[in-house]
Amino acid sequence: MSHFVYLARCSDDSLYCGTCVDLKAREQKHNDGTGAKYTRGRRPIAFVYHEKLKTLSAARSREAAIKSMSREEKLELVRGCSI
């Protein structure tokens, strides 16, 4: 099973980082209001970046690394990616 780390752009232009195993289902949960508490009041959201990793541990480690980045560094990830 693959795991993903993703960045979502919220309606207030903030970025949210998380992990999941199914990108489409997770994006839908965020937009249904059943995802993370942070995104509930910032809907709709859209995934703007993701990485596929082999293990949950690797995905969580990458999530922590991305969360420690500045907003500009996160935007650089998004600019370098095409979903």
Secondary structure, 3 states (H helix, E strand, C coil): CCEEEEEEECCCCCEEEEEECCHHHHHHHHHHCCCCHHHHCCCCCEEEEEEEECCHHHHHHHHHHHHCCCHHHHHHHHHCCCC
